[in-house]
Amino acid sequence: MKDDFAAATARLGEEPRIVAILNEVCRVTGMGFAAVARVTEERWIAVQVDDRIEFGLKPGDELQIKTTICDEIRDCGQAIFIDHVGADPEWRTHPVPTLYGFESYASIPLFLADGSFFGTLCAIDPEPRKLRAADTIATLQDYAHEVAAILSGQLLEEDAMPPLAAPSANLL
């Protein structure tokens, strides 16, 4: 059962422009899974997904934060592009690609209009993909800026962002 924070996060992803951007991310990169994720120190929650490889996540679903590269992006604030995990000396022994079975990965941080970190625009695929081409990187960064602008507008409209972490479910 999703908590209020996860449910509120998933509602942000109902925006048709976000759905269209994820479709374009998959089309442009050839990757089979793209997502907008809310990433905090404690949580990774899918805002919206385009899942063509049956990865199995839906909006509001959660991954353990320490099992994601997005957690590292939250720490460093820099995008990561991996064309082929198995051929990349920096990534081939990293536990996350092995855990989720992907060979290509892209993730771009999403910064809201106020400069705060929201999460990531990310994509994975079980096959290697050419992601480090300058035009692909520029396109994905443009999509990330657009998603961040959409989210900023939604949150401004709502006049409040969901809290960084939901209260513990064991507080009853």
N, C-alpha and C positions, 0 to 999 in steps of 0.2 A: 504494500500500500504506500502510495506517495504521500509525503508530508506536504504541508502548506507551501513551504519554500520551493520544493520540486514542482508542485502544481503551478505555482505562480511563474516559475522559470519557464515551464513548458508553454504557458499561455503567451509568453513573449514570442515564441516561435511560430505562432499561428499566422503571423503576418505573411501575406502572399509574396511580397518582395523577397523575403528571406528564403522561402521555399524555392522561388525562381533562381536565386543566386546559387543555392546548393546544387540545383539541377545544372547550372552553367559550370560550376566547379567540376562536377563529374564529367561533363561534356568536354571542357577545355583540357583537362588533365588525363582523361581516359580512366580515371580512378572509379572504383565501385562504391565507395562510401565517403560521404562528406557530412560534416556536422558543424553546427554552431554549439559551443559548449560554454556553460557558466562554470568558471574555475575559481575556487577560493582556496584558502590554505587547507581546508578540510574536505572540500567536495568538488566532484566533477559531475555536472548534470547536463544532459542533452537538452538544448533549447529546441532544436529542430534537426532532423536528419534526412538524408537521401541515401537509402540503403539498397544498393543493387547487388550486393554480394552476400546478403543474408547474415550480416554481422550480428543483427538481432537487437539493436537498440531502437527505442522509440522516444519521442519527446517526453521529458520528465524522468527517464531512466538514468541510472547512476553507475559510474565506475568508481572503484576505490581510487582516490586521488593519487596515492603513491604508486599506482600501477599505470600512470599516464605520463607521456612526455609533456603534455600540456602543463603539468605541475612544474616542470623545469622551465617552461616558457613563462609561466607566472613569475618565477623567480628572476629570470634574466630579462624579460621583456623583448626578446628577439625572436624573429621567425626562424623556423627550422624547415629545411627541404632536404629530403633523402631520396635519391633516385633509385638506389638498389642497396638495401640494408646489407645483404650478404657480401657485397663487393666494397663496402665502405668501412675502412679500418676503425673509424670512430664509433660506428653504430653496430657492427656485426656481432659484437658480444654483449650489447645492451639487452637487459632482460625484457623490456617492454615489447619490442618487435617479436620476440620469440613467444611471449605470452599470448599475444593476439594474432600471430601468424601473418604479419604484413611484411612486404618487401619494399614498398614505397610509402612515403609519408610526407605530408606538408601540414604545417600549422603556423598560423599568423596570429599574433596577439590582437585582441580587440580592446581599444582604449575609447572610453566614452568621451563625450564633448567636454566634460569637466576634467579630463586627464586621468581618471581612475581606470584601473584595469578591470575589465568585465569577464573576459574569458578568451576563447580562441575560435577561429575558423579553421577547421582541420579536415584532412582527408587521408584515407588509407586505401591500400590495395594489396592483394596477395601477390601481384606481379610487379616487377620493376617498371617504373615510368620515368620519363624524362621531365623532371620538374625544375631543374636548376637553370634552364634557359632563361635569359633575361626577360624575354617577353612573357613567359609563363609566370615568373615571379612577380612582374609588374601587374599582370592581370589579377593574380590572386591577392596581391596587396590592395589593389583597387576594390576588389570584392569585399575584403575585410574592412576597408574604410567605409564602404557603403553599408555593410551590416552594422558597424558601430554607430553610424549616423542614424540608421533606422531604430536601433535599440535606444539610443540617446533620446530620440524623439518620443518613443513610446514611454520611456521612464519619466521624461519631463511631463508628458501628458498625464500620466498616472500620478505625478507629483511625489512619487516615492519609489525607490528601488527596493526589491525584496532584501531582507537583512542578509549579511554575509554568511550566516550559518543558522540553520533552523535549530530551535531548542531541541534538546534531547527528547526522544520519544519515551524515555523512561521516567519522565517527571511526574507521572500520575500519582 
